Amino acid sequence: MNQRPFLLLLALLGLGVLSGCRPAAQSTGASSGSKPRVALVMGSLANEFFQHMSEGAKADQAARKGDYDLIVNGIKNATDISEQANLVEQMVAQGVQIIVIAPIDSKALIPAIKRAKQAGVVVVNIDSKLDADALTQAGLSVPFVGPDNREGAAKVGDVVASKLKPGDKVAIIEGIPTAFNAQQRLAGFQDAMKKASMTVVSVQSGEWEMDKANTVASALIIEHPDLKAILCSNDNMALGAVAAVQAAGKTSQILIAGFDNITAIHSMINDGRVLATADQHSDKLAVFGVDKALALLKSADQPGDTRTPVDIVAKD
């Protein structure tokens, strides 16, 4: 028996079966008339600030389901740049039309963002501004929607300075030094301290984390027994500083300030353990970014940055 025709038939049937089983390629763009898919990519979800941001974005999407769909992402570790970059890549692979990102590093996320824009994704930067020089070098234009962190931190610093006298010793616990918002908050605190003639004895990173800030603050209290204030670049770190001051028995001697106005800080402002913080309205920040992105998706225009409000919160 000549098996060649039989084998050829089997091969053709095999190809047909395989072709019928192959999944269809996932679309990388919105079909005509469909809702855009928006991905929110944030920092550490252990931080209450980003939890509020997530809740605000979800509430907004639920209120206008006909306008867009939402995917919310955050990283586990506040310093894990590669995880956040991977989230951007995953969202592009899933075919979202918009990415609203709060980058944890102002430069390191730019390659992933560039690939997203090359894939046709509209990208809006919120919370912490991407580095302008790095964007220029990459040939990118990414609009920023967020607060003036330097101005907000300076206002918090002014409140602290009003309770001290010139020459008093203060320390600053900053965020991740490569993050633009950390740089700007540090600069704002320094502006206020310089204006009031305070002595800044130390600037150290708490990496946005409570435990790290607690360790830093505990060492500062020992090293500088006449320390009068600790200014923290977010409330998570302020919580760590409060615990360190309490453990040292110096609650009435060392002022603490923060930034973000998370829920956990409210009782501490009321009872004086924290002097002041800044509210940048985390529950609305992602929504501001989504609105900007939806407008960009409908228009070829590329509007500039959008400033959002920052308010000082202190005990009356």
Rosetta blueprint (number, residue, H / E / L):
1 M L
2 N L
3 Q L
4 R H
5 P H
6 F H
7 L H
8 L H
9 L H
10 L H
11 A H
12 L H
13 L H
14 G H
15 L H
16 G H
17 V H
18 L H
19 S H
20 G H
21 C H
22 R L
23 P L
24 A L
25 A L
26 Q L
27 S L
28 T L
29 G L
30 A L
31 S L
32 S L
33 G L
34 S L
35 K L
36 P L
37 R E
38 V E
39 A E
40 L E
41 V E
42 M E
43 G E
44 S E
45 L L
46 A L
47 N L
48 E H
49 F H
50 F H
51 Q H
52 H H
53 M H
54 S H
55 E H
56 G H
57 A H
58 K H
59 A H
60 D H
61 Q H
62 A H
63 A H
64 R L
65 K L
66 G L
67 D L
68 Y L
69 D E
70 L E
71 I E
72 V E
73 N E
74 G E
75 I E
76 K L
77 N L
78 A L
79 T L
80 D L
81 I H
82 S H
83 E H
84 Q H
85 A H
86 N H
87 L H
88 V H
89 E H
90 Q H
91 M H
92 V H
93 A H
94 Q L
95 G L
96 V L
97 Q L
98 I E
99 I E
100 V E
101 I E
102 A L
103 P L
104 I L
105 D L
106 S L
107 K L
108 A L
109 L L
110 I H
111 P H
112 A H
113 I H
114 K H
115 R H
116 A H
117 K H
118 Q H
119 A L
120 G L
121 V L
122 V E
123 V E
124 V E
125 N E
126 I E
127 D L
128 S L
129 K L
130 L L
131 D L
132 A H
133 D H
134 A H
135 L H
136 T H
137 Q H
138 A L
139 G L
140 L L
141 S L
142 V L
143 P L
144 F E
145 V E
146 G E
147 P L
148 D L
149 N H
150 R H
151 E H
152 G H
153 A H
154 A H
155 K H
156 V H
157 G H
158 D H
159 V H
160 V H
161 A H
162 S L
163 K L
164 L L
165 K L
166 P L
167 G L
168 D L
169 K E
170 V E
171 A E
172 I E
173 I E
174 E E
175 G L
176 I L
177 P L
178 T L
179 A L
180 F H
181 N H
182 A H
183 Q H
184 Q H
185 R H
186 L H
187 A H
188 G H
189 F H
190 Q H
191 D H
192 A H
193 M H
194 K H
195 K H
196 A L
197 S L
198 M L
199 T E
200 V E
201 V E
202 S E
203 V E
204 Q E
205 S E
206 G L
207 E L
208 W L
209 E L
210 M H
211 D H
212 K H
213 A H
214 N H
215 T H
216 V H
217 A H
218 S H
219 A H
220 L H
221 I H
222 I H
223 E H
224 H L
225 P L
226 D L
227 L E
228 K E
229 A E
230 I E
231 L E
232 C E
233 S L
234 N L
235 D H
236 N H
237 M H
238 A H
239 L H
240 G H
241 A H
242 V H
243 A H
244 A H
245 V H
246 Q H
247 A H
248 A L
249 G L
250 K L
251 T L
252 S L
253 Q L
254 I L
255 L E
256 I E
257 A E
258 G L
259 F L
260 D L
261 N L
262 I L
263 T H
264 A H
265 I H
266 H H
267 S H
268 M H
269 I H
270 N H
271 D L
272 G L
273 R L
274 V L
275 L L
276 A E
277 T E
278 A E
279 D E
280 Q L
281 H L
282 S H
283 D H
284 K H
285 L H
286 A H
287 V H
288 F H
289 G H
290 V H
291 D H
292 K H
293 A H
294 L H
295 A H
296 L H
297 L H
298 K H
299 S L
300 A L
301 D L
302 Q L
303 P L
304 G L
305 D L
306 T E
307 R E
308 T L
309 P L
310 V L
311 D E
312 I E
313 V E
314 A E
315 K L
316 D L
